[in-house]
Each structure stands twice: as structure tokens, then as C-alpha cells.
Amino acid sequence: MKNHYFIGCAFILALLNIGCKNASKTENLLQEEKSQKPNIVFIYVDDMGYGDLGCYGQKTLKTPNIDKLAADGMIFTQHYAGSTVCGPSRASLLTGKHTGHSSVRGNSPEGQLLEDSEVTISEMLNKKGYKSAVIGKWGVGNDPKPNDPARNGFEHAYGYVNMWHAHNFYPEFLYRDGVKEALKGNVTDWSYKYDKDLKEGAGIAKVKETYAIDKLEEDAMKFMEDNAKNPFFMYYCLNMPHANNEAGYFTGDGMEVPSYGEFANKSWPNPEKGFASAIKIIDNSVAKIEAKLKQLGIADNTIIVFVSDNGPHNEGGHSEAFFDSNGIYRGSKRDLYEGGIRVPLIVKWPAKIKAGSVANNPVATWDFLPTFADIAKAKTPANIDGISFLPTLLGNEKQQKMHEYFYWAFYELGGKQAVRVGDWKLLRLNVKGDATKVVEELYNIKEDPSEKNNVIKQHPDKVKELSKLMKSAHVEHPLISLFSNDGNTETRFK
């Protein structure tokens, strides 16, 4: 009996051992699969124009670290922002939708927020084992609550939640995971006659001790350190070179920086010294991120994306013309001409993207979500407008699917629409209210990239074709109409 007992025990132990080995093997495979997924560092800058970087033709300002990023990766010549202002552009990025049917169409009015039913990039990547963080400016919709990033899948959030708070580079506080955290020494000057509905955290500091950008950088470094052993998505949203619009309005200079540094003795207006300093700070921040990734030994398995949310601004005393921020393109922030929506995009992915490569095919902000889905082998959400451009990144241009059209709607300044099909682009201006005031313009942006020659009278069939697509692309928002003057869609600062 004892022999039978010991034989039985040995058999059970052997089975348990095999089971443990198989479980261990499965766990190892899962860990290996996790470790093979690339990290994604998404650097989203605020109001940077196509012409603000050396690698895009900037002559006066130097951006050696961003230029190196481009030299090590791929630069896009036809990347389009989701919108021409920040809120809807960020919503477009996170949800993969253009402004024809996205949940956030503008910075005003209140009530526009991401819907619970929408799947964001962070929610999608979380399901594939990624740790996700948003560091910097959230600014999606009006008026997001402190927990809005968490509501949309970000496990960690540090910085500004509402976009007006992000105007202030010396705020009294930032939000850490939905909880207000004081910044040492900063004191708001309440002597100015701010609007009665001034958003929390906005304003002008009279005592400036802690520069918010420094705190954002610190948090980004810590997040990468804490997550070096698992895949992560770091959505790093610098609120630069955006101006402090309140400071610009009341003092004439909204370009808030700790010092003018090497630009102090230039014969430039102070806001332009501040703008130049902001570009340098951004460039240095890119260098710090790359150095940290290298130090942690994860640089080779990390995708770095550098992109702007919309075209260059004319705010805070700065003029986009001073440094030729839009390059050859017409227009700036709040325009649907190329200067307002064609922005820098650089992607570096060691061993995957050929160094020094250039992508000339048009892509848009709403393409990032399906692209990241392909990279992470995640399920792409239904009912989006984006198309993965992973084939382009990998140099497989023949496999790249192309958009039938690109569409934008902008609710301010009389209401604007634009649609691009191939090399043709149709714009409609003053679409609100009186139909007799509507202006239509047609450009061939391959032959006329600066949009100087309106050829609408010469191509009636093309206008008809693009108008039909424009109409089908647009679904009215439940809160506001693009074609009605009912409801105030304007923001104060232009």
C-alpha cells in the first residue's frame, strides 16, 4: 500500500511540476511579448509652425536636437493637424476622428468633452499592457474636470487640465492625478481686470519662482524611469511655444520664459526673444528625453513622435511673420489655409525607420490611433476616420492605404470648412448664417502650395466633386451648429 501511495504522490508531484513549468513558460512568453512592444513617447508641442524648425527650413532659430531626431528618423512634409486650434486637434488625435463628427469641435462653448463611448489611444494601448501617462497640457474640450485624463484611460496625469490654465507658465499649482499640487513661490497678480469667467489657474504671476516646464520635465523623467521594464505610452504635451494670452492682452508680452539667454542682446522685440527662447527650451527638452531613454537602455525599443497641434500663433505680442513660422504656406492658427493646419511631424524608431527618410504622402493627426493599434497589435476602434501609416514608417509605400479625402471644420471667425482630395483643396469661409456671404476658394496645392491663385471659376466640376464630399463628411454637433450664429463659439484671444 505504501509503495502505491508513494508512486501516486510522485505522479502528482510530476504533474504539478510540469504544470508549473508550463505556467512559467507561458508567463515568460507573455513577458517576452510585453518587452518586445515598443514604448511610445509622443511629444506634442503647442502652436509650432511648419517653418519653426531647422529641418523644415528655419534660418534664424537653431534646433539641433530636433534636427538630429529628424536625421535619425523620418520627416513628414504633408502632415495635417486635426484642427487649427488646440482642443479639437487633441480630441482628433486621441480618438482618430476628424472635426466632421468628433465630440470636440472647438475651444468654445462649454459642454464639449470626449464621450465615454469613444476609445482613446491610451485606453486602447492599456489593453495591450502599456502604462500610459499624460504630462503637460491636457486641454481637451471645455471645461474638463481634474479627473478627465483618468476618465479617458491615462493612469498617470500631471500638469494642466484646462487649456486656459496652460496659458500660465508660472501658475500657483498643477494637477497630479486629479489632485491640486502647489508650485513653490508662484503668486498670481489679481490687480488686472480679468474676465469674470477666468478659468481656474489662468492669469499672470507677480511672483515667479517655479517654471512649470521644469516640473513637467522632472515628471517625464520619473515616469520613464518607473516604467523602463514595461511598455509605456508617454503623451508629453508641452504648452510651448504658445503664449500666455492673458499676459499678452494686459502687458503686450505673453512669451513667458525664465530668461532670454543667448537672445537677450538681440535687437528684437521682447516677445520675439521669448519666442526664440521657447523654441530653444523645446529643443533642449527633446535632448533630455533622448538622453534618458539611452541611459535607461530602452532607446532602441522606443518610438519618438514629435508633432505640433496646429499652426503658428500671432498671440502674446509674437508675430508668426517675424521668424517666418509658416514657411511658404499661407495663414496661421485659426486658418484652414495650409499655414494653419500643415505642421511638423518627425518619427524616430531605431532599426525600423530608415534614418534620414522623408515621407511626402499626406497624413493627418487622426491617423495616429490606427497606426499605434497596428504597432501594438491592438484592435482598431470602429467608426474612426484614421488610416494607419505604419507601412509608410516601415518604408513599404506600395502597401500604404491612402485617404479618399481630408476634412476640417472650424467654428470661429464666421465658420470655415476645408476638404482636400488628391492635390485639390476646397475652402468655404463665412459659412455661418447668411448664405450670400459664403466665400468659396479652390487651390491645387501641388502647383500652388502657397494658395495664392484661387482657380474656382476654372474648375466647376472639381468644385462640385469636393463640395459633395464636404457635405457628406460633416455631421452637426448636438451642442453647436457650424452654420448657425446661435451660441457663442468664439474665444477671446485671436
Long-range contacts (C-beta under 8 A, 24 or more apart in sequence): 34-129, 34-230, 34-231, 35-229, 35-230, 35-231, 35-301, 36-301, 37-128, 37-129, 37-130, 37-231, 37-375, 37-376, 37-377, 38-231, 38-301, 38-302, 38-303, 38-349, 38-352, 38-375, 39-227, 39-231, 39-232, 39-233, 39-234, 39-293, 39-298, 39-301, 39-302, 39-303, 40-125, 40-130, 40-232, 40-233, 40-234, 40-302, 40-303, 40-305, 40-372, 40-375, 41-224, 41-234, 41-236, 41-289, 41-293, 41-302, 41-303, 41-304, 41-305, 42-233, 42-234, 42-235, 42-236, 42-305, 42-307, 42-368, 43-236, 43-238, 43-285, 43-286, 43-289, 43-304, 43-305, 43-306, 43-307, 44-90, 44-93, 44-136, 44-235, 44-236, 44-237, 44-238, 44-307, 44-308, 44-309, 45-238, 45-240, 45-241, 45-282, 45-306, 45-307, 45-308, 45-309, 46-86, 46-137, 46-166, 46-237, 46-238, 46-239, 46-240, 46-241, 46-242, 46-308, 46-309, 47-86, 47-241, 47-242, 47-243, 47-308, 47-309, 47-310, 47-311, 47-312, 47-313, 47-315, 47-333, 48-241, 48-279, 48-282, 48-308, 48-312, 48-325, 48-343, 48-344, 49-308, 49-311, 49-312, 49-320, 49-325, 49-326, 49-327, 49-332, 49-339, 49-343, 50-311, 50-312, 50-325, 50-326, 50-327, 50-329, 50-338, 50-339, 50-342, 50-343, 50-344, 51-312, 51-323, 51-324, 51-325, 51-326, 51-327, 51-328, 51-329, 52-241, 52-279, 52-312, 52-323, 52-325, 52-344, 53-344, 55-344, 55-346, 56-327, 56-344, 57-327, 58-323, 58-324, 59-324, 60-276, 60-323, 60-324, 61-276, 61-279, 61-280, 61-323, 62-280, 62-283, 63-279, 63-282, 63-283, 64-283, 65-283, 65-284, 65-286, 65-287, 65-290, 66-282, 66-283, 66-286, 66-306, 66-346, 69-286, 69-290, 69-304, 69-306, 69-346, 69-348, 70-346, 71-355, 71-356, 72-348, 72-350, 72-355, 72-356, 73-304, 73-346, 73-347, 73-348, 73-349, 73-353, 73-355, 73-357, 74-346, 74-347, 74-348, 74-353, 74-354, 74-357, 74-358, 74-359, 74-392, 74-393, 75-344, 75-345, 75-346, 75-357, 75-358, 75-359, 76-344, 76-345, 76-346, 76-347, 76-358, 76-359, 76-363, 77-358, 77-359, 77-360, 78-342, 78-359, 78-360, 78-361, 78-362, 78-363, 79-307, 79-342, 79-343, 79-344, 79-345, 79-362, 79-363, 79-364, 79-365, 80-341, 80-342, 80-343, 80-362, 80-363, 80-364, 80-365, 80-406, 80-408, 80-420, 81-308, 81-309, 81-310, 81-311, 81-340, 81-341, 81-342, 81-343, 81-364, 81-365, 82-309, 82-364, 82-365, 82-366, 83-310, 83-341, 83-408, 83-410, 84-310, 84-311, 84-333, 84-334, 84-335, 84-336, 84-340, 84-341, 84-408, 84-410, 85-310, 85-333, 85-334, 85-410, 85-412, 85-491, 86-137, 86-139, 86-163, 86-242, 86-309, 86-310, 87-112, 87-139, 87-140, 87-141, 87-142, 87-163, 89-309, 89-310, 89-365, 90-138, 90-139, 90-140, 90-237, 90-309, 91-140, 91-141, 92-364, 92-365, 92-366, 93-121, 93-309, 93-365, 93-366, 93-368, 93-369, 94-120, 94-121, 94-122, 94-140, 94-152, 94-369, 95-119, 95-120, 95-366, 95-369, 95-381, 95-384, 96-121, 96-366, 96-367, 96-368, 96-369, 96-370, 96-380, 96-381, 96-384, 96-385, 96-386, 97-366, 97-384, 97-385, 97-386, 98-364, 98-366, 98-385, 98-406, 98-407, 98-408, 98-473, 99-407, 99-408, 99-409, 99-410, 100-385, 100-407, 100-409, 100-473, 100-474, 100-475, 101-385, 101-474, 101-475, 103-141, 104-140, 104-141, 105-409, 105-411, 105-477, 105-480, 105-482, 106-410, 106-411, 106-412, 106-480, 106-489, 106-491, 107-142, 107-163, 107-491, 108-142, 108-412, 108-488, 108-489, 108-490, 108-491, 109-142, 109-479, 109-480, 109-487, 109-488, 109-489, 110-142, 110-143, 111-142, 111-479, 112-141, 112-142, 112-477, 112-479, 112-480, 113-140, 113-141, 113-142, 113-144, 113-148, 114-140, 114-141, 114-148, 114-151, 114-152, 116-151, 118-381, 119-381, 120-152, 120-153, 120-369, 121-153, 121-233, 121-235, 121-368, 121-369, 121-372, 122-152, 122-153, 122-154, 122-155, 122-233, 122-235, 123-152, 123-153, 124-153, 124-369, 124-372, 124-373, 124-376, 124-378, 124-379, 124-380, 124-381, 125-233, 125-372, 125-376, 125-378, 126-153, 126-155, 127-378, 127-379, 128-231, 128-376, 128-377, 128-378, 129-230, 129-231, 130-230, 130-231, 130-232, 130-233, 130-376, 131-155, 131-156, 131-227, 131-230, 131-231, 131-232, 131-233, 132-156, 132-232, 132-233, 132-234, 132-235, 133-157, 133-158, 133-223, 133-232, 133-233, 133-234, 133-235, 134-158, 134-159, 134-235, 134-237, 135-159, 135-216, 135-219, 135-220, 135-223, 135-234, 135-235, 135-236, 135-237, 136-160, 136-166, 136-216, 136-235, 136-236, 136-237, 136-238, 136-239, 137-163, 137-166, 137-237, 137-238, 137-239, 138-162, 138-163, 138-237, 139-163, 139-166, 139-237, 143-199, 146-175, 146-178, 146-179, 146-180, 147-178, 149-178, 150-177, 150-178, 154-235, 156-223, 158-215, 158-216, 158-219, 159-212, 159-216, 159-219, 159-237, 160-201, 160-212, 160-239, 162-199, 162-200, 162-201, 164-198, 164-199, 164-201, 164-202, 165-199, 165-200, 165-201, 165-202, 166-239, 166-242, 167-202, 167-239, 167-242, 167-243, 167-244, 167-245, 167-246, 167-247, 167-254, 168-201, 168-202, 168-203, 168-204, 168-205, 168-212, 168-244, 168-246, 168-256, 169-211, 169-212, 169-213, 169-239, 169-244, 169-256, 169-257, 170-205, 170-207, 170-208, 170-209, 170-210, 170-211, 170-212, 170-256, 171-201, 171-203, 171-205, 171-212, 172-201, 172-205, 173-201, 174-212, 174-215, 183-209, 183-210, 183-212, 183-215, 184-209, 184-210, 185-209, 185-210, 186-210, 192-246, 192-250, 194-246, 195-492, 198-246, 202-246, 203-246, 204-244, 204-246, 204-247, 204-250, 204-251, 211-258, 212-239, 213-238, 213-239, 213-240, 213-281, 213-285, 217-285, 217-288, 220-289, 220-292, 221-288, 221-292, 224-289, 224-292, 224-293, 224-296, 224-298, 225-292, 225-296, 228-296, 228-297, 228-298, 231-376, 233-372, 236-289, 238-282, 238-285, 240-278, 240-281, 240-282, 241-275, 241-278, 241-279, 241-282, 241-313, 241-318, 242-313, 242-315, 243-271, 243-313, 243-315, 243-316, 243-317, 243-318, 244-316, 245-315, 245-316, 245-492, 245-493, 247-316, 248-315, 248-316, 248-317, 248-493, 249-492, 249-493, 252-317, 253-316, 253-317, 254-315, 254-316, 254-317, 254-318, 255-316, 255-317, 255-318, 257-281, 268-322, 269-317, 269-322, 270-317, 271-316, 271-317, 271-318, 272-318, 272-319, 272-322, 272-323, 274-316, 274-318, 275-318, 275-322, 275-323, 276-323, 299-350, 300-350, 300-351, 301-350, 302-349, 302-350, 303-347, 303-348, 303-349, 303-352, 303-375, 304-346, 304-347, 304-348, 304-349, 305-345, 305-346, 305-347, 305-368, 306-344, 306-345, 306-346, 306-347, 307-343, 307-344, 307-345, 307-346, 307-365, 308-343, 308-344, 309-343, 309-365, 310-340, 310-341, 310-343, 311-335, 311-339, 311-340, 311-341, 311-342, 311-343, 312-339, 314-494, 315-493, 315-494, 328-449, 328-450, 329-449, 329-450, 329-451, 330-450, 330-451, 330-452, 331-451, 334-410, 334-412, 334-413, 334-494, 335-416, 336-408, 336-410, 336-416, 336-417, 336-418, 336-427, 337-427, 337-451, 338-445, 338-449, 338-450, 338-451, 341-408, 341-418, 347-393, 349-393, 352-393, 352-394, 353-393, 353-394, 353-395, 354-395, 357-395, 359-389, 359-392, 359-393, 361-389, 361-392, 361-397, 361-400, 361-402, 362-403, 362-406, 362-420, 363-389, 363-392, 364-403, 364-406, 404-469, 405-466, 405-469, 405-473, 407-469, 407-470, 407-473, 407-474, 409-474, 409-482, 411-480, 411-482, 411-489, 412-489, 412-490, 412-491, 413-490, 413-494, 415-482, 415-483, 417-470, 417-474, 417-482, 419-466, 419-469, 419-470, 419-473, 420-445, 421-465, 421-466, 421-469, 423-447, 424-459, 424-462, 424-466, 425-451, 425-466, 426-462, 426-463, 426-466, 426-467, 426-470, 428-470, 431-482, 431-483, 432-482, 432-483, 432-484, 432-485, 433-483, 433-484, 433-485, 442-466
